[in-house]
Amino acid sequence: MTAQLNPRGDVAVLVPAAGAGVRLGPGGPKALRLLGGEPLLVHAVRRVAEAPSVAVIVVAAPAADVDHVRRLLAPVAPVTVVPGGADRQQSVAAALAAVPAGPQIVLVHDAARALTPATLVESVAARVRAGHDAVIPVLPVTDTVKEVSADDVVLGTVDRSVLRAVQTPQGFRRSVLVAAHAAAVDPLTDDAGLVEKSGGTVTCVPGSELALKITRPFDLMLAEHLLSGRVRFDP
């Protein structure tokens, strides 16, 4: 299935949303867990759709839930839903195959980063549009980081000044992302890693505290507070 193109922008956003979310505890697929009474996926797609550059959104959903996800997102934004794969990499590839010919900027965004602001989508897209092959949003690492052996002995302290925590959306020139997936051998946890493996250059932009990844029950509680306005800060 090929997505329909919205002429307002030049960016395609892929949302792999087929994961089980085991670390979040018992329940259905992670993207369909509730945050403030709505699935994480609904929040994520709503915010992505607010970005003026976005022309098309493709969601890779659990194969058994494709029709349900289509109905769920129909009131939110024009979205194409395709069956996801056995892992994140396969889901991204399935969504990428559904993007129409027009957009040459492709962003990959985690449904679990449900509160990501549209301004971050625009920031990543703008950097790709400026000529960079691959762009990731990052935050400085604030904790001290130790290298530890298999038997829990500290081997050394890592210089955190050169470390960054990576978020999504990650942005790519379309041809770069297609080539990186075609060359992939081992599955990696993010698409920028595939570009690195294929010899490409990845550039960073400042991330957002609001783009936290909802992985554990504590993350969900924090997101609930942020959504309710009980916690306020400048992202």
N, C-alpha and C positions, 0 to 999 in steps of 0.2 A: 504493500500500500504506500502511495506517495502522498506527502502532506500537501495541503493547499497553502498557497503563499499569500500572506498579507502584504500588500504593497507599501506599507508605511515604513518598513525598515529593511536592513540588509544582513540581518543576523538570524541564524538558526540556533535554537537552544535544544539540546538533547537532555532528557531527564531519565536516567536509569533508575527504575523504581520497582525492581522485581525481587529485591533482597528480602530475606526472612527476618532480619533484625533480631537475632538470637540474644545479643547482649542487652537488648531492651527488655527482656523478660518474655514470659508466655504471652501469646496473642497471635494475630494475623501478620501479614507482611508489614514490614516497618513503615513503609510509605503510607499505609492505610491506618496506622495508629492515630488516635485522636489527640489533638492539641487545641485546647479551648473549644472543644466540641466539634472540630473539623479535622479531617485527616491531614497529616503533615504534607502530603502531596498537594492538597488544595491550597494550603498556605504558600508553598513553594511556587506553584504555577501562577498564582495570583500576583505575587511580587515580580516574577520574571515578566509577566505580561504587561506590567506597568512601565517597563523600560521602552522608550520610544524606538530604539534601534531594532527591536525584536520583530522579525517578520513571520517566523514560524516556530512552533513548539512541538517537539515529538517526545512522547512519553513511552518508555519501554516498561510495560506492566507485567505482573505475574500472568502467565499464560491462561490460568483459570479465571482471572479477574478482568480480562480485557474489556468485556462489555460493561461490567460494573464501573470500571474506571472511566470509560467513555461517558457514561451517564453522569458520573460524579463531577466530571470536569466541564461538561457541556455548558452549565450556567456561569462558569468562571472565565473561560477564554476559549478561542478557537484552537483546539489541540488535536493532533493526530496521535492515536494510541496503537502501539504495535506490541506483539508478544515479546517479552524479554527472554534472555538466555539463562544458562545455568550459572553464570557468574557475571560480575559487573562488566567485564570487557566484552562479553558476548552481547549483553544488553545494549551497550553503547554502539556496537557495530550494527545491531538490528535497527536502532533508531537512526543512525547515520545513513543507512541504506534507504530510508524513507524520506530523506530531505530532497526537495525539488531542486531543479538545476540552478536556480537563481542565486541563493546566498553563498558567498565565498568566505564568510566568517562563521565559524561554528563554535558554540560554547557548550561545555558539558557541565551539568549542575546536579548536585546531590539533592534528592528530595528531602533527605534528613537535615539539610540546612534550610529549614522552613522559613526562617525570619530574615533571610538575606535581602538587603535593600536593593531596589532597582538601580540606585546610584552605583553600586558595585558592578552590576551587569554592564552598565554603560562605561565604566572605567576600564574594564577588561576589554570590551569590544573596541573602544577607542584606541587602545594600545595596539591591538592586532591591526586595526584599520590604518594605523600609522606605519605599518610595514614589518612588524615583528611576527615571526612564525608561530610562536607559542607564548602564552602569557598566563601567569598564575597569580592570584591574590594571596598575600602572605601576612603573617603577624610575627613580631619578634618573639623568641622563646624567652620566657621570664624565669622559669625554674632552673636551678642548677641541674645539669644532666651528667649522669655517670655512665661509663661503659662498664658492664658487669659480665662476669663469666657465667657459664652454664651452672656452676655450683654457687652462684650468688656472691662471689668475691669481686670487690670493686677493682677494676683494672686501670681506671684513670678517670679524670674529669674532662669532659668535652668543652671546648671553648664555645659558649652559647652565643657569643657576639656574631658568629658566622652561621648560626642556625636560624631557620624560619619554620613556623608552622604553616602548612599549606591548606588553603580553603578552596571552595568552588564558588562561582563558575570559573572553570579554566577555559581559556579561549585559544583558538587555532585558526590559521589559514586552512581552509577546507582541504586543499591538496596535501598539506602536511599531515593532517589527522588521518586522512584516507591512507596515505603511504605508511604511516606509523602502525596502523592496525593491520595492514597487509603484511608488514614485516614482522609482526609480533610472534614470538615463539612461546615465551612463558608469560602467564597472566601477571599483571602488576596492579597495584591498588589505585593508580590514577593514570590518566591519559598523558599527562606531561612526562611521566616515567617512560611511556612508550616512545615519545618523541626523543627523549634523552638517549634511549637505547639505540634508536635509529640514527643517531649522530646530529640531531637538531639542537638548536639553541632555545632555551626557555628563559623568558624575562619575567621579572616580578613587578607587581604593583601593590600598594598598600591594601590590606584586607579590611574587614570590618568585624568588630566584636559581635555584631548581630548575626554574623554568618556562622555561628557556632554549630557544630555537628551534633545532632541529637542521637546519641548512641546508647547511653545508659539511662536508667530511671532518674538519676540526679539531673542529667541534661534536660530531660523532659520537664522536671519540676522548675528548673531555671527558666526554660522557655515559656512555661505557663506564667511565671512572674513577669517576664519581659512583655509578654502579650497583654497582660492585664494592666500594665502601667504601674505595678507596685514597685518595680525597680526601674529607675531612670538613669540614663547616662548618655553621654555624647558618643555615638558610634564612630 
